[in-house]
Amino acid sequence: MFHLALHFLVPAVLVGLLARNQWLRTHWQLAYLTLMATMLVDVDHLLANPIYDPNRCSIGFHPLHQLWLIGLYILLCFIPKTRLIGLGLTIHMALDSIDCQVTNGIWLN
């Protein structure tokens, strides 16, 4: 449950810290919603059987949680028009990887 809460709290803290940026100061709600929309990457969990397994590491198991895609998500952080999406996806994968380490003692599946 703590892991799920982090998916909401970390982006909120990030938007708060970056709110010094003029655009973010006036559009912080859009920035936060964009970061939250990147949680849709978890739709690939619906392909697994069972859909939810608390002991399963998402990284390397689910189709949208593959290492090569994580590299692409990081690249998106450097393109101005996709920066928020890339940041949201990268944060999501980092939190999932940390959860794998805490839960199973591994960084990826």
C-alpha positions as CSV (number, residue, x, y, z in Angstrom):
1,M,0.0,0.0,0.0
2,F,2.9,2.3,0.8
3,H,4.3,1.7,-2.7
4,L,1.0,2.8,-4.3
5,A,0.9,6.0,-2.2
6,L,4.4,6.8,-3.4
7,H,3.1,6.8,-7.0
8,F,0.9,9.8,-6.0
9,L,3.2,11.5,-3.5
10,V,6.5,11.6,-5.3
11,P,5.1,13.4,-8.4
12,A,3.2,15.8,-6.1
13,V,6.5,16.6,-4.3
14,L,8.3,17.0,-7.6
15,V,5.8,19.4,-9.0
16,G,6.0,21.4,-5.7
17,L,9.8,21.5,-5.9
18,L,9.8,22.5,-9.6
19,A,7.0,25.2,-9.1
20,R,9.7,27.9,-9.3
21,N,9.5,27.5,-13.0
22,Q,7.2,30.1,-14.4
23,W,5.2,27.7,-16.6
24,L,4.8,25.2,-13.7
25,R,3.7,27.9,-11.3
26,T,0.7,28.6,-13.4
27,H,0.0,25.1,-14.8
28,W,0.9,22.9,-11.8
29,Q,-2.4,21.0,-12.0
30,L,-1.7,20.1,-15.6
31,A,1.8,19.0,-14.8
32,Y,0.6,16.8,-11.9
33,L,-2.2,15.3,-14.0
34,T,0.3,14.5,-16.7
35,L,2.5,12.8,-14.2
36,M,-0.5,10.8,-12.9
37,A,-1.5,9.9,-16.4
38,T,1.8,8.0,-16.8
39,M,0.5,5.5,-14.2
40,L,-1.6,4.1,-17.1
41,V,1.6,2.3,-18.0
42,D,0.4,-0.3,-15.4
43,V,-2.4,-1.3,-17.9
44,D,0.1,-4.1,-18.9
45,H,-0.6,-5.7,-15.5
46,L,-4.0,-6.8,-17.0
47,L,-2.1,-9.2,-19.3
48,A,-0.6,-11.1,-16.3
49,N,-2.1,-14.1,-14.6
50,P,-2.8,-13.3,-11.8
51,I,-3.3,-9.6,-12.5
52,Y,-1.9,-8.7,-9.1
53,D,0.8,-10.6,-7.3
54,P,2.4,-8.7,-4.4
55,N,5.6,-10.8,-4.7
56,R,6.1,-10.3,-8.4
57,C,8.6,-7.7,-9.7
58,S,7.1,-5.6,-12.4
59,I,10.5,-4.6,-13.9
60,G,11.3,-7.0,-16.7
61,F,8.1,-9.0,-16.3
62,H,5.3,-6.8,-17.8
63,P,5.6,-5.6,-21.4
64,L,5.7,-1.9,-20.7
65,H,8.2,-2.4,-17.8
66,Q,11.1,-3.8,-20.0
67,L,14.6,-2.4,-19.6
68,W,14.8,-1.2,-23.2
69,L,11.6,0.8,-22.8
70,I,12.9,2.3,-19.5
71,G,15.8,3.6,-21.6
72,L,13.3,5.2,-24.0
73,Y,11.4,6.7,-21.0
74,I,14.6,8.3,-19.8
75,L,15.3,9.7,-23.3
76,L,11.8,11.3,-23.3
77,C,13.0,13.4,-20.3
78,F,15.4,15.2,-22.6
79,I,12.9,16.2,-25.2
80,P,11.1,19.4,-24.1
81,K,7.6,18.4,-25.5
82,T,7.8,14.9,-23.8
83,R,9.7,15.9,-20.7
84,L,6.8,15.5,-18.2
85,I,5.7,12.2,-19.7
86,G,9.3,10.9,-19.6
87,L,9.7,12.1,-16.1
88,G,6.5,10.5,-14.9
89,L,7.4,7.1,-16.6
90,T,10.9,7.2,-15.2
91,I,9.7,8.0,-11.7
92,H,7.2,5.2,-12.0
93,M,9.8,2.6,-13.1
94,A,12.2,3.8,-10.4
95,L,9.5,3.3,-7.7
96,D,8.7,-0.1,-9.1
97,S,12.3,-1.1,-9.1
98,I,12.7,0.1,-5.5
99,D,9.6,-2.0,-4.6
100,C,11.2,-5.0,-6.2
101,Q,14.3,-4.5,-4.1
102,V,12.3,-4.0,-0.9
103,T,9.9,-6.9,-1.5
104,N,12.1,-9.5,-3.2
105,G,15.7,-8.3,-2.8
106,I,16.1,-7.9,-6.5
107,W,16.1,-4.8,-8.8
108,L,14.4,-6.4,-11.8
109,N,12.7,-9.7,-12.8
